[in-house]
Amino acid sequence: MTKPNGPWRSPRTQRPTRERPWLMRTYAGHSSAKESNALYRRNLAKGQTGLSVAFDLPTQMGYDADHVLARGEVGRVGVPVGHLGDMRALFDGIPLERTNTSMTINATAMWLLALYQVAAEEQGADIARLTGTTQNDIIKEYLSRGTYVFPPGPSVRLTTDVIAYTVARMPKWNPVNVCSYHLQEAGATPVQEIAYALCTAMTVLDAVRDGGQVPAERMGEVVGRMSFFVNAGVRFVEEMCKVRAFTWLWDTIARERYQVTDAARRRFRYGVQVNSLGLTEAQPENNVQRIVLEMLAVTLSRGARARAVQLPAWNEALGLPRPADQQWGLRIQQVLAYESDLLEYGDLFDGSPVVAAKTAELVAGAEAEMAVVAELGGMVAAVESGYLKSQLVASHAARRARIESGEEKVVGVNCFQATEPSPLTADTDAAVYHVDPAYELAVLADLAEWRARRDEAEVLAALARLSSDAARPDVNLMDATLACARAGATTGEWAFALREVFGEYRAPTGIGGAPVAAAGPGGELAAVREAAHATAAEIGAGRLRLLLGKPGLDGHSNGIEQIAVRARDAGFEVIYQGIRLTPAQIVAAAVAEDVHCVGLSILSGGHAELVPDVLRRLRAAGAGDIPVVVGGIIPPADAASLRSQGVAAVFTPADFGITAIIGRIVEVIRQAHKLKPRPAQTASAATIEG
């Protein structure tokens, strides 16, 4: 690639007039389609200029609400959409032809787009006028969020089928949104975030180009329809330069790799959600200024300004935000866009030697990492080999080590901890939104009624066609998927028809590739390691055995992977089989492996249902004496309830030192075996879910 010559300048034309504000969204959805519809209407009335739909985990993972793995997960982290009736209810009274809708959906993106299209058609919309985005970036799911279903090869096919269909039928729709946001949440450095996102984009574009569904003369159009979803962390200069590096590299790739001559089609079009990884439970009011600073990094530089921005709520480390918290995020954007003069001037950073140097540094680093991925055979091969996951686990471990040592400062967590009581969290349980479990029962009842009212023969015929088409690699699956949607098939039925053809997949955990942490004499890790060895000797075990499990569908494994790595470093034998396990599977493994402790990680809100189920099954298996610890975003009242039911310890984002958590697990094991407590060690603040 040709290097930038002189100070980096935006390829975007500078205009002297006030620029139109970016799309303003809040990522929203919960409980049921009807409840989420009411929330969307309120948000639009407050000045939100687009919708960003959060789907619950069963919908994202291709399960119906009555599947065993969906238990406790229905409507928790998003809206449940099990069939066409739910999609109708979700957008009731919202004219889809005039609404820009972003849908954060990946493994089941084709299915949700089909439901959306049919719902829009029923409103009388021309699908050629529909505007919006399906995230549809499956590759990063193997590395971060875990909402993959099928192996990488068939998954890329589904992605490219959607792209080919929308190019032909939905010219205003963005069919794929390459998402580097979750890579940073999984520990990616700026260089890794740039490199892996661009490699993903090239993997998808190469598959479209080589698949033959899109004529060669329309590849420039496909490149122009690619969009990105970027993370913005708190390191303002670095994050701004990251976007400028993204912009330059993408322009170069589009021009040199895909011969796109139209500068408009080479533009790096991106939206952003600012960083959630850095939100803290300690002094959560500090999250407001973090969010504002992070937003400025992707709006202040006009040449690298996001096209759409959505902000997390200040209290996301505590639980599910309330409507008022989401409104706060919207108002932050509106004040910046409409009250300040930000949109009236050209790029403030063009010509800055500091910005040019940092941008060039990130470009060089990203190009080097992209070359490594290319040598491995591309992104799919790098996923399957475990290389990418191990790189992210190692980067995340390095970040956590810097925070624990104090090298990286986090205000209110490892420095400036003295604080006044905050009125925002005076009542912690009232500071977050609680999904009523009754909604899950209502969704189950609706699903049963939907199945009873449809034409079963028509559904079976549509699903049979889908399976037949899936077995033929040269057939685009969108038409068969639309037929399933119109017939009344459910999310689970669509996905299981494809599971029968494609199979399911379990991605590498990346734990084995993480470097072993040094444990110098007299340090905290050395003390915990000594305690673990002593405890194992006292109970007659070679090593303490810790089973780590993620029950349900929550795929955010970043924290539990760090616990696994640190427990290994402390001398534990760690049994971790990855994400998406039933309580029955976790208990069976605990008994078979004869473990000394079970650690459960749940961030989706399903802890109230899933953890008691694990406890009951352990007792039924005669293993009720195995202590259970739990980590996740767990409100205080829920934590107290779990402890009263027999959980030995609950870790939340208020606990920030991983080594200290491992030390507490050692003590939990000692208590279970009625051993005397070890002398207290100096503990740093930490979390089981960083």
C-alpha positions as CSV (number, residue, x, y, z in Angstrom):
1,M,0.0,0.0,0.0
2,T,1.1,3.5,-0.7
3,K,1.9,5.4,2.5
4,P,0.3,8.8,3.2
5,N,2.6,11.6,2.2
6,G,2.9,14.3,4.8
7,P,0.4,15.1,7.4
8,W,-2.7,12.9,7.0
9,R,-5.7,14.8,5.7
10,S,-9.3,13.6,5.4
11,P,-10.3,12.5,1.9
12,R,-13.7,14.1,2.7
13,T,-14.4,17.4,1.1
14,Q,-14.6,20.3,3.7
15,R,-17.7,22.4,3.6
16,P,-18.1,25.8,5.2
17,T,-21.8,25.4,6.0
18,R,-23.2,23.7,9.1
19,E,-23.1,20.0,8.7
20,R,-26.2,17.8,9.2
21,P,-26.1,15.9,12.6
22,W,-25.3,12.2,12.6
23,L,-28.1,9.7,13.2
24,M,-28.9,9.6,16.9
25,R,-30.0,6.3,18.3
26,T,-30.3,4.5,21.6
27,Y,-29.7,0.7,21.5
28,A,-33.0,-0.5,22.9
29,G,-35.4,-3.4,23.3
30,H,-36.6,-5.7,26.2
31,S,-39.4,-7.7,27.6
32,S,-41.7,-8.2,24.6
33,A,-42.4,-6.8,21.2
34,K,-45.3,-4.7,22.5
35,E,-43.3,-3.2,25.3
36,S,-40.3,-2.4,23.0
37,N,-42.7,-0.8,20.5
38,A,-43.9,1.6,23.2
39,L,-40.3,2.3,24.1
40,Y,-39.4,3.1,20.4
41,R,-42.3,5.4,20.0
42,R,-41.3,7.4,23.1
43,N,-37.7,7.6,22.0
44,L,-38.7,8.9,18.5
45,A,-40.9,11.5,20.2
46,K,-37.9,12.7,22.1
47,G,-36.0,13.4,19.0
48,Q,-34.2,10.2,18.3
49,T,-33.5,10.1,14.5
50,G,-33.2,6.3,14.0
51,L,-33.9,3.0,15.7
52,S,-31.3,0.6,17.0
53,V,-32.9,-2.7,17.8
54,A,-31.5,-5.0,20.6
55,F,-32.7,-8.6,20.3
56,D,-32.7,-11.0,23.1
57,L,-30.3,-13.9,23.2
58,P,-32.7,-16.7,22.0
59,T,-33.5,-14.5,18.9
60,Q,-29.8,-13.9,18.2
61,M,-28.9,-17.6,18.7
62,G,-31.8,-19.1,16.7
63,Y,-33.8,-20.6,19.6
64,D,-37.5,-20.3,20.3
65,A,-38.5,-19.0,23.7
66,D,-39.5,-22.5,24.9
67,H,-36.1,-24.1,24.2
68,V,-34.2,-25.3,27.3
69,L,-31.3,-23.0,26.6
70,A,-33.7,-20.0,26.3
71,R,-34.9,-20.4,29.9
72,G,-34.3,-17.2,31.9
73,E,-33.0,-15.4,28.8
74,V,-36.3,-14.3,27.1
75,G,-36.6,-10.6,26.8
76,R,-33.6,-9.9,29.1
77,V,-31.0,-8.2,26.9
78,G,-33.3,-7.3,24.1
79,V,-36.6,-7.9,22.5
80,P,-37.8,-11.5,21.7
81,V,-38.8,-11.9,18.1
82,G,-40.0,-15.5,17.5
83,H,-42.1,-15.1,14.3
84,L,-43.7,-12.6,11.9
85,G,-46.3,-11.6,14.5
86,D,-43.6,-10.4,16.8
87,M,-42.1,-8.3,14.1
88,R,-45.5,-6.7,13.3
89,A,-46.0,-5.8,16.9
90,L,-42.5,-4.5,17.3
91,F,-43.0,-1.8,14.6
92,D,-46.7,-1.3,14.9
93,G,-47.5,2.3,14.0
94,I,-43.9,3.0,13.0
95,P,-43.7,3.6,9.2
96,L,-40.8,1.5,8.1
97,E,-40.4,3.1,4.7
98,R,-39.6,6.4,6.6
99,T,-37.5,4.9,9.4
100,N,-33.8,4.1,9.5
101,T,-33.5,0.9,11.5
102,S,-30.3,-0.6,12.7
103,M,-30.6,-4.3,13.8
104,T,-27.8,-5.8,15.9
105,I,-28.2,-9.3,14.6
106,N,-25.6,-11.7,13.1
107,A,-26.1,-15.5,13.0
108,T,-29.8,-15.0,12.3
109,A,-29.5,-11.8,10.3
110,M,-31.0,-13.2,7.2
111,W,-34.1,-14.4,9.2
112,L,-34.6,-11.1,10.9
113,L,-34.2,-9.1,7.7
114,A,-36.8,-11.4,6.0
115,L,-39.3,-10.8,8.9
116,Y,-38.6,-7.0,8.7
117,Q,-39.1,-7.0,4.9
118,V,-42.4,-8.9,5.2
119,A,-43.6,-6.6,8.0
120,A,-42.8,-3.6,5.8
121,E,-44.6,-5.0,2.8
122,E,-47.7,-5.6,5.0
123,Q,-47.5,-1.8,5.8
124,G,-47.5,-1.1,2.0
125,A,-43.8,-0.2,1.9
126,D,-41.7,-0.4,-1.2
127,I,-38.7,-2.5,0.0
128,A,-36.5,-0.6,-2.4
129,R,-37.0,2.4,-0.2
130,L,-36.2,0.7,3.1
131,T,-33.1,2.2,4.8
132,G,-31.2,0.7,7.7
133,T,-28.5,-1.8,8.5
134,T,-28.2,-5.5,9.5
135,Q,-25.0,-5.9,11.5
136,N,-24.5,-9.4,9.8
137,D,-20.8,-9.6,10.9
138,I,-20.5,-13.2,12.0
139,I,-16.7,-13.4,12.2
140,K,-16.3,-11.2,15.3
141,E,-18.9,-13.4,17.1
142,Y,-16.4,-16.2,17.2
143,L,-14.0,-13.8,19.0
144,S,-16.2,-11.7,21.3
145,R,-19.9,-11.9,21.8
146,G,-20.3,-15.6,21.1
147,T,-23.7,-15.4,19.3
148,Y,-22.6,-17.7,16.5
149,V,-24.5,-20.8,15.5
150,F,-23.0,-22.4,12.4
151,P,-19.4,-23.1,11.4
152,P,-17.5,-20.1,9.9
153,G,-17.9,-21.3,6.3
154,P,-21.7,-21.6,6.1
155,S,-22.0,-18.5,8.2
156,V,-20.0,-16.5,5.7
157,R,-22.3,-17.9,3.0
158,L,-25.4,-16.6,4.8
159,T,-23.7,-13.1,5.1
160,T,-22.9,-13.0,1.4
161,D,-26.3,-14.2,0.4
162,V,-27.8,-11.3,2.2
163,I,-25.4,-8.9,0.5
164,A,-26.2,-10.3,-2.9
165,Y,-30.0,-10.1,-2.3
166,T,-29.9,-6.5,-1.0
167,V,-27.8,-5.3,-3.9
168,A,-30.4,-6.6,-6.2
169,R,-33.6,-5.8,-4.3
170,M,-32.9,-3.3,-1.5
171,P,-30.5,-0.6,-2.8
172,K,-30.7,1.6,0.2
173,W,-30.1,-1.1,2.8
174,N,-26.7,-1.7,4.4
175,P,-26.4,-5.5,4.4
176,V,-23.3,-5.8,6.6
177,N,-21.9,-3.7,9.3
178,V,-18.4,-4.9,10.2
179,C,-18.2,-4.6,13.9
180,S,-14.9,-3.8,15.6
181,Y,-16.8,-2.6,18.7
182,H,-16.9,-6.0,20.3
183,L,-13.3,-6.7,19.5
184,Q,-12.2,-3.8,21.7
185,E,-14.6,-5.1,24.4
186,A,-12.8,-8.4,24.1
187,G,-9.5,-6.8,24.7
188,A,-8.3,-5.7,21.3
189,T,-5.7,-2.9,21.1
190,P,-6.4,-0.1,18.5
191,V,-4.1,-1.9,16.1
192,Q,-5.9,-5.2,16.5
193,E,-9.3,-3.6,16.2
194,I,-8.3,-1.9,12.9
195,A,-6.6,-5.0,11.5
196,Y,-9.2,-7.6,12.3
197,A,-12.1,-5.5,11.2
198,L,-10.5,-4.7,7.9
199,C,-9.5,-8.3,7.4
200,T,-13.2,-9.3,8.1
201,A,-14.4,-6.8,5.5
202,M,-12.0,-8.2,2.9
203,T,-13.1,-11.8,3.7
204,V,-16.7,-10.9,3.1
205,L,-16.0,-8.8,-0.1
206,D,-13.7,-11.6,-1.5
207,A,-16.5,-14.1,-0.9
208,V,-19.0,-11.9,-2.7
209,R,-16.6,-11.3,-5.6
210,D,-15.7,-15.0,-5.9
211,G,-19.3,-16.3,-5.4
212,G,-20.6,-15.1,-8.7
213,Q,-24.0,-13.8,-7.4
214,V,-23.0,-10.2,-8.0
215,P,-21.8,-9.1,-11.5
216,A,-18.2,-7.8,-11.5
217,E,-19.3,-4.4,-12.7
218,R,-21.4,-4.0,-9.5
219,M,-18.6,-4.8,-7.0
220,G,-18.0,-1.1,-6.5
221,E,-21.5,-0.8,-5.4
222,V,-21.0,-3.6,-2.9
223,V,-17.9,-1.9,-1.5
224,G,-19.9,1.3,-1.2
225,R,-22.6,-0.5,0.8
226,M,-20.1,-1.8,3.4
227,S,-20.4,0.0,6.8
228,F,-18.5,-0.4,10.0
229,F,-19.4,-0.2,13.7
230,V,-16.5,1.1,15.8
231,N,-15.7,1.3,19.5
232,A,-14.5,4.6,21.0
233,G,-12.5,4.3,24.2
234,V,-11.5,7.0,26.7
235,R,-8.0,7.6,25.2
236,F,-9.2,10.5,23.1
237,V,-6.2,11.2,20.8
238,E,-5.6,7.5,20.1
239,E,-9.2,6.7,19.4
240,M,-9.6,9.7,17.0
241,C,-6.4,8.7,15.2
242,K,-7.7,5.1,15.1
243,V,-10.7,6.3,13.0
244,R,-8.4,8.4,10.8
245,A,-6.2,5.3,10.2
246,F,-9.3,3.2,9.5
247,T,-10.4,5.8,7.0
248,W,-7.1,6.0,5.1
249,L,-6.6,2.2,5.1
250,W,-10.2,1.5,3.8
251,D,-9.8,4.0,1.1
252,T,-6.6,2.3,0.0
253,I,-8.0,-1.2,0.2
254,A,-11.1,-0.2,-1.8
255,R,-9.0,1.5,-4.5
256,E,-6.1,-1.1,-4.8
257,R,-7.8,-4.4,-3.9
258,Y,-11.2,-3.8,-5.5
259,Q,-10.4,-1.1,-8.1
260,V,-13.1,1.2,-6.9
261,T,-12.6,4.5,-8.7
262,D,-15.5,6.4,-7.2
263,A,-14.3,8.2,-4.0
264,A,-17.7,8.3,-2.5
265,R,-17.9,4.5,-2.6
266,R,-14.5,4.3,-1.0
267,R,-15.6,6.3,2.0
268,F,-15.2,4.7,5.4
269,R,-18.8,4.8,6.6
270,Y,-19.1,4.0,10.2
271,G,-21.3,4.3,13.3
272,V,-20.2,4.1,16.8
273,Q,-21.1,2.9,20.3
274,V,-18.8,4.3,22.8
275,N,-16.9,2.0,25.1
276,S,-18.8,-0.1,27.7
277,L,-15.7,-2.0,28.8
278,G,-14.5,1.0,30.8
279,L,-17.8,1.7,32.6
280,T,-17.4,1.1,36.3
281,E,-19.7,0.2,39.1
282,A,-17.5,2.1,41.5
283,Q,-18.5,5.8,41.4
284,P,-20.7,5.1,38.4
285,E,-21.4,8.9,38.0
286,N,-17.9,9.1,36.5
287,N,-19.2,7.1,33.5
288,V,-21.1,10.2,32.3
289,Q,-17.9,12.2,31.6
290,R,-16.2,9.0,30.2
291,I,-19.1,8.7,27.7
292,V,-18.9,12.4,26.7
293,L,-15.1,12.2,26.1
294,E,-15.4,9.1,24.1
295,M,-18.2,10.6,21.9
296,L,-16.0,13.6,21.2
297,A,-13.3,11.3,19.8
298,V,-15.7,10.3,17.0
299,T,-17.4,13.6,16.3
300,L,-14.9,16.3,16.9
301,S,-12.7,15.5,13.8
302,R,-15.0,16.3,10.9
303,G,-13.1,14.2,8.4
304,A,-13.4,11.1,10.6
305,R,-16.9,11.8,12.0
306,A,-19.3,8.9,12.7
307,R,-22.5,8.7,10.6
308,A,-24.5,7.3,13.6
309,V,-23.8,7.4,17.3
310,Q,-25.3,5.5,20.1
311,L,-24.3,5.9,23.7
312,P,-24.4,3.4,26.6
313,A,-26.1,4.5,29.8
314,W,-24.1,5.6,32.9
315,N,-25.4,2.7,34.9
316,E,-24.8,-0.3,32.5
317,A,-22.2,-1.7,34.9
318,L,-25.0,-1.9,37.5
319,G,-27.8,-3.5,35.4
320,L,-30.3,-2.8,32.6
321,P,-30.7,1.0,32.1
322,R,-34.1,2.7,32.6
323,P,-35.8,4.8,30.0
324,A,-34.6,8.0,31.7
325,D,-31.0,6.8,31.6
326,Q,-31.3,6.2,27.8
327,Q,-32.8,9.6,27.4
328,W,-29.8,11.1,29.1
329,G,-27.6,9.5,26.5
330,L,-29.7,11.0,23.7
331,R,-29.7,14.5,25.2
332,I,-25.9,14.4,25.4
333,Q,-25.8,14.0,21.7
334,Q,-28.4,16.6,21.1
335,V,-26.6,19.3,23.2
336,L,-23.4,18.6,21.3
337,A,-25.0,18.7,17.9
338,Y,-27.5,21.5,18.3
339,E,-26.1,23.8,21.0
340,S,-22.4,23.7,20.3
341,D,-20.7,25.0,17.2
342,L,-19.0,21.7,16.5
343,L,-20.8,21.2,13.1
344,E,-19.9,24.7,11.7
345,Y,-16.2,24.2,11.0
346,G,-13.8,22.1,9.0
347,D,-11.6,19.5,10.5
348,L,-9.7,20.9,13.5
349,F,-7.0,18.3,13.3
350,D,-5.8,18.4,9.7
351,G,-2.2,19.4,9.6
352,S,-1.4,18.4,13.2
353,P,2.0,16.7,13.4
354,V,0.9,14.8,16.6
355,V,-2.2,13.5,14.9
356,A,-0.4,12.6,11.7
357,A,2.3,10.7,13.5
358,K,-0.1,8.8,15.7
359,T,-2.3,7.9,12.7
360,A,0.8,6.7,10.7
361,E,1.9,4.6,13.7
362,L,-1.6,2.9,13.8
363,V,-1.6,2.4,10.1
364,A,1.8,0.7,10.1
365,G,0.8,-1.6,13.1
366,A,-2.5,-2.6,11.5
367,E,-0.8,-3.4,8.2
368,A,1.7,-5.6,10.0
369,E,-1.1,-7.5,11.8
370,M,-3.1,-7.8,8.6
371,A,-0.1,-9.5,7.0
372,V,0.0,-12.0,9.8
373,V,-3.7,-12.9,9.2
374,A,-3.1,-13.2,5.5
375,E,-0.2,-15.6,6.1
376,L,-2.5,-17.8,8.3
377,G,-4.9,-18.0,5.3
378,G,-7.3,-15.2,6.2
379,M,-9.8,-14.5,8.9
380,V,-11.8,-17.8,8.8
381,A,-8.5,-19.8,9.1
382,A,-7.3,-17.5,11.8
383,V,-10.5,-18.0,13.7
384,E,-10.5,-21.8,13.4
385,S,-6.8,-22.0,14.4
386,G,-7.5,-20.1,17.6
387,Y,-4.9,-17.5,16.8
388,L,-7.3,-14.5,16.9
389,K,-9.0,-15.5,20.1
390,S,-5.7,-16.1,21.9
391,Q,-4.4,-12.7,20.8
392,L,-7.5,-11.0,22.2
393,V,-7.3,-13.0,25.5
394,A,-3.7,-12.0,25.9
395,S,-4.4,-8.3,25.2
396,H,-7.2,-8.3,27.7
397,A,-5.0,-10.0,30.3
398,A,-2.3,-7.4,29.7
399,R,-4.8,-4.5,30.2
400,R,-6.2,-6.1,33.4
401,A,-2.6,-6.5,34.7
402,R,-1.9,-2.8,34.0
403,I,-5.0,-1.8,36.0
404,E,-4.3,-4.1,38.9
405,S,-0.7,-2.9,39.1
406,G,-1.9,0.8,39.0
407,E,0.0,1.5,35.8
408,E,-3.3,2.2,34.1
409,K,-5.4,4.5,36.2
410,V,-9.2,4.1,36.5
411,V,-10.7,6.9,38.6
412,G,-12.7,5.6,41.5
413,V,-11.4,2.0,41.0
414,N,-7.6,2.0,41.6
415,C,-7.2,5.6,42.4
416,F,-9.2,8.5,43.9
417,Q,-11.4,6.0,45.7
418,A,-12.5,8.4,48.4
419,T,-16.0,9.5,47.5
420,E,-19.2,11.2,48.6
421,P,-22.4,9.1,48.5
422,S,-24.0,9.5,45.1
423,P,-27.8,10.3,45.0
424,L,-27.8,8.4,41.7
425,T,-27.2,5.1,43.5
426,A,-28.7,5.8,46.9
427,D,-31.1,3.0,46.1
428,T,-29.1,0.6,44.0
429,D,-31.9,-1.7,43.1
430,A,-34.0,1.3,41.9
431,A,-31.1,2.6,39.8
432,V,-31.6,0.0,37.1
433,Y,-34.5,-1.5,35.1
434,H,-35.8,-4.9,36.1
435,V,-37.5,-7.1,33.5
436,D,-40.6,-8.7,35.0
437,P,-40.4,-12.5,34.7
438,A,-44.1,-12.5,33.8
439,Y,-43.1,-11.3,30.3
440,E,-41.3,-14.5,29.6
441,L,-44.5,-16.5,30.4
442,A,-46.5,-14.1,28.1
443,V,-44.0,-14.7,25.3
444,L,-44.3,-18.5,25.7
445,A,-48.1,-18.3,25.6
446,D,-48.0,-16.1,22.5
447,L,-45.6,-18.6,20.8
448,A,-47.9,-21.5,21.5
449,E,-50.9,-19.5,20.2
450,W,-49.0,-18.6,17.1
451,R,-48.1,-22.2,16.3
452,A,-51.7,-23.3,16.9
453,R,-53.1,-20.7,14.4
454,R,-50.8,-21.2,11.5
455,D,-51.0,-23.6,8.5
456,E,-48.7,-26.4,9.6
457,A,-48.4,-28.0,6.2
458,E,-47.3,-24.7,4.7
459,V,-44.7,-24.2,7.4
460,L,-43.3,-27.7,6.9
461,A,-43.1,-27.2,3.1
462,A,-41.3,-23.9,3.5
463,L,-38.8,-25.4,6.0
464,A,-38.2,-28.4,3.7
465,R,-37.4,-26.0,0.8
466,L,-35.0,-24.1,3.1
467,S,-33.1,-27.4,4.0
468,S,-33.0,-28.4,0.3
469,D,-31.7,-25.1,-0.8
470,A,-29.1,-25.0,2.0
471,A,-27.7,-28.3,0.8
472,R,-26.9,-26.6,-2.6
473,P,-24.1,-24.1,-2.2
474,D,-25.0,-22.3,-5.4
475,V,-28.5,-21.3,-4.2
476,N,-29.2,-18.0,-2.4
477,L,-31.1,-18.8,0.8
478,M,-33.0,-15.5,1.0
479,D,-36.0,-16.5,-1.1
480,A,-36.5,-19.7,0.9
481,T,-36.1,-17.7,4.1
482,L,-38.8,-15.2,3.0
483,A,-41.1,-18.1,2.3
484,C,-40.5,-19.4,5.8
485,A,-41.3,-16.0,7.2
486,R,-44.6,-15.7,5.2
487,A,-45.7,-19.2,6.2
488,G,-45.3,-18.5,9.9
489,A,-42.2,-20.4,10.7
490,T,-40.5,-19.5,14.0
491,T,-36.9,-18.3,14.7
492,G,-36.0,-21.7,16.2
493,E,-37.5,-23.7,13.3
494,W,-35.6,-21.6,10.7
495,A,-32.3,-22.0,12.6
496,F,-32.7,-25.8,13.3
497,A,-33.5,-26.4,9.6
498,L,-30.1,-24.9,8.8
499,R,-28.4,-26.7,11.8
500,E,-29.4,-30.0,10.2
501,V,-27.5,-29.1,7.1
502,F,-24.6,-26.9,8.4
503,G,-24.1,-28.4,11.8
504,E,-23.2,-26.3,14.9
505,Y,-19.9,-25.0,16.0
506,R,-17.9,-24.3,19.2
507,A,-15.1,-21.8,18.8
508,P,-11.7,-22.0,20.5
509,T,-11.5,-20.4,23.9
510,G,-8.1,-18.9,23.5
511,I,-7.1,-19.6,27.1
512,G,-4.2,-21.9,26.2
513,G,-2.4,-19.3,24.3
514,A,-2.5,-16.6,27.0
515,P,1.0,-16.0,28.5
516,V,1.5,-17.2,32.1
517,A,1.6,-14.2,34.6
518,A,4.8,-13.8,36.5
519,A,4.4,-14.3,40.3
520,G,7.4,-12.6,41.9
521,P,8.2,-13.4,45.6
522,G,6.0,-11.6,48.0
523,G,3.5,-10.5,45.4
524,E,-0.3,-11.1,45.6
525,L,-0.3,-13.8,42.9
526,A,2.5,-15.7,44.7
527,A,0.6,-15.6,47.9
528,V,-2.6,-16.9,46.2
529,R,-0.6,-19.7,44.5
530,E,0.9,-20.7,47.8
531,A,-2.6,-20.8,49.4
532,A,-4.0,-22.9,46.5
533,H,-1.1,-25.4,46.8
534,A,-1.5,-25.6,50.6
535,T,-5.2,-26.1,50.4
536,A,-4.9,-28.8,47.8
537,A,-2.4,-30.6,50.1
538,E,-4.7,-30.3,53.1
539,I,-7.6,-31.9,51.3
540,G,-5.5,-34.6,49.7
541,A,-5.7,-33.3,46.1
542,G,-2.9,-32.9,43.6
543,R,-4.3,-29.5,42.5
544,L,-7.5,-27.6,43.2
545,R,-10.0,-28.2,40.4
546,L,-12.2,-25.3,39.3
547,L,-15.1,-25.7,36.8
548,L,-16.0,-22.5,35.0
549,G,-19.3,-22.4,33.2
550,K,-21.6,-20.0,31.3
551,P,-25.1,-21.4,31.6
552,G,-27.7,-20.2,29.1
553,L,-27.0,-18.1,26.0
554,D,-24.8,-15.3,27.3
555,G,-21.7,-15.4,25.0
556,H,-19.7,-12.5,26.6
557,S,-16.9,-14.7,27.8
558,N,-14.1,-12.1,28.2
559,G,-14.3,-12.0,32.0
560,I,-14.5,-15.7,32.6
561,E,-11.6,-16.2,30.3
562,Q,-9.5,-13.9,32.4
563,I,-10.6,-15.8,35.5
564,A,-9.6,-19.1,33.9
565,V,-6.2,-17.7,32.9
566,R,-5.5,-16.3,36.4
567,A,-6.7,-19.4,38.1
568,R,-4.3,-21.4,35.9
569,D,-1.5,-19.1,36.9
570,A,-2.4,-19.6,40.6
571,G,-2.0,-23.4,40.3
572,F,-5.6,-24.5,39.7
573,E,-6.6,-27.2,37.2
574,V,-9.2,-25.3,35.2
575,I,-12.1,-27.0,33.4
576,Y,-13.7,-24.6,31.0
577,Q,-15.6,-25.9,28.0
578,G,-16.7,-22.5,26.6
579,I,-20.1,-20.8,26.3
580,R,-23.7,-22.0,25.9
581,L,-24.2,-24.8,28.4
582,T,-27.3,-26.0,30.1
583,P,-27.4,-26.3,33.9
584,A,-27.6,-30.1,33.5
585,Q,-24.4,-30.1,31.4
586,I,-22.5,-28.0,34.0
587,V,-23.6,-30.2,36.8
588,A,-22.7,-33.4,34.9
589,A,-19.2,-32.0,34.3
590,A,-18.8,-30.9,37.9
591,V,-19.6,-34.4,39.1
592,A,-17.5,-36.2,36.4
593,E,-14.4,-34.0,37.0
594,D,-14.8,-34.2,40.8
595,V,-14.2,-30.4,41.1
596,H,-13.7,-28.4,44.3
597,C,-15.6,-25.3,43.1
598,V,-18.0,-24.3,40.4
599,G,-17.8,-20.7,39.0
600,L,-20.7,-19.4,36.9
601,S,-20.6,-16.3,34.8
602,I,-23.8,-14.6,33.6
603,L,-24.1,-11.0,32.2
604,S,-27.5,-11.4,30.5
605,G,-29.7,-11.1,33.6
606,G,-30.6,-14.8,33.6
607,H,-28.8,-15.4,36.9
608,A,-32.1,-15.4,38.9
609,E,-33.3,-18.4,37.0
610,L,-30.2,-20.3,36.0
611,V,-28.1,-20.2,39.1
612,P,-30.8,-21.8,41.4
613,D,-31.3,-24.4,38.8
614,V,-27.6,-25.4,39.0
615,L,-27.8,-25.5,42.8
616,R,-30.8,-27.7,42.7
617,R,-29.2,-30.1,40.2
618,L,-26.0,-30.3,42.3
619,R,-28.0,-31.3,45.3
620,A,-30.0,-33.9,43.3
621,A,-26.7,-35.4,42.1
622,G,-25.4,-35.7,45.6
623,A,-22.9,-33.0,45.0
624,G,-24.5,-30.2,47.0
625,D,-21.3,-29.8,49.0
626,I,-19.4,-28.4,46.0
627,P,-19.4,-24.6,46.5
628,V,-20.7,-22.4,43.8
629,V,-19.6,-18.8,43.1
630,V,-21.2,-16.5,40.6
631,G,-20.0,-13.4,38.7
632,G,-21.7,-10.9,36.4
633,I,-23.8,-7.8,36.4
634,I,-25.9,-8.7,39.5
635,P,-27.9,-6.1,41.4
636,P,-27.5,-6.2,45.2
637,A,-30.9,-7.6,45.9
638,D,-30.3,-10.4,43.5
639,A,-26.9,-11.1,45.0
640,A,-28.4,-11.4,48.5
641,S,-31.1,-13.7,47.1
642,L,-28.4,-15.9,45.5
643,R,-26.4,-16.1,48.7
644,S,-29.5,-17.0,50.7
645,Q,-30.1,-20.0,48.3
646,G,-26.6,-21.3,48.8
647,V,-24.2,-19.4,46.5
648,A,-20.9,-19.1,48.4
649,A,-19.8,-15.8,46.8
650,V,-21.0,-13.2,44.3
651,F,-18.6,-11.1,42.3
652,T,-19.8,-8.0,40.4
653,P,-18.0,-5.2,38.5
654,A,-17.3,-3.6,42.0
655,D,-14.7,-6.4,42.4
656,F,-11.9,-5.5,40.1
657,G,-8.7,-7.4,41.0
658,I,-8.7,-10.9,39.4
659,T,-6.0,-12.2,41.6
660,A,-8.1,-11.2,44.7
661,I,-11.1,-13.1,43.3
662,I,-9.0,-16.2,42.9
663,G,-7.8,-15.8,46.5
664,R,-11.4,-15.6,47.6
665,I,-12.2,-18.8,45.7
666,V,-9.4,-20.5,47.6
667,E,-11.1,-19.4,50.8
668,V,-14.5,-20.6,49.6
669,I,-13.0,-24.0,49.0
670,R,-11.4,-24.0,52.5
671,Q,-14.7,-23.1,54.1
672,A,-16.4,-25.9,52.2
673,H,-13.9,-28.3,53.6
674,K,-14.0,-26.8,57.1
675,L,-10.4,-25.7,57.1
676,K,-9.0,-22.7,59.0
677,P,-8.9,-19.4,57.0
678,R,-5.5,-18.5,55.6
679,P,-4.0,-15.2,56.7
680,A,-5.5,-12.3,54.7
681,Q,-3.5,-11.1,51.8
682,T,-3.4,-7.6,50.3
683,A,-6.2,-7.4,47.8
684,S,-6.7,-5.0,44.9
685,A,-10.2,-4.1,43.6
686,A,-11.5,-6.4,40.7
687,T,-14.2,-8.1,38.8
688,I,-15.1,-11.6,37.5
689,E,-16.4,-9.9,34.3
690,G,-14.0,-7.2,33.2
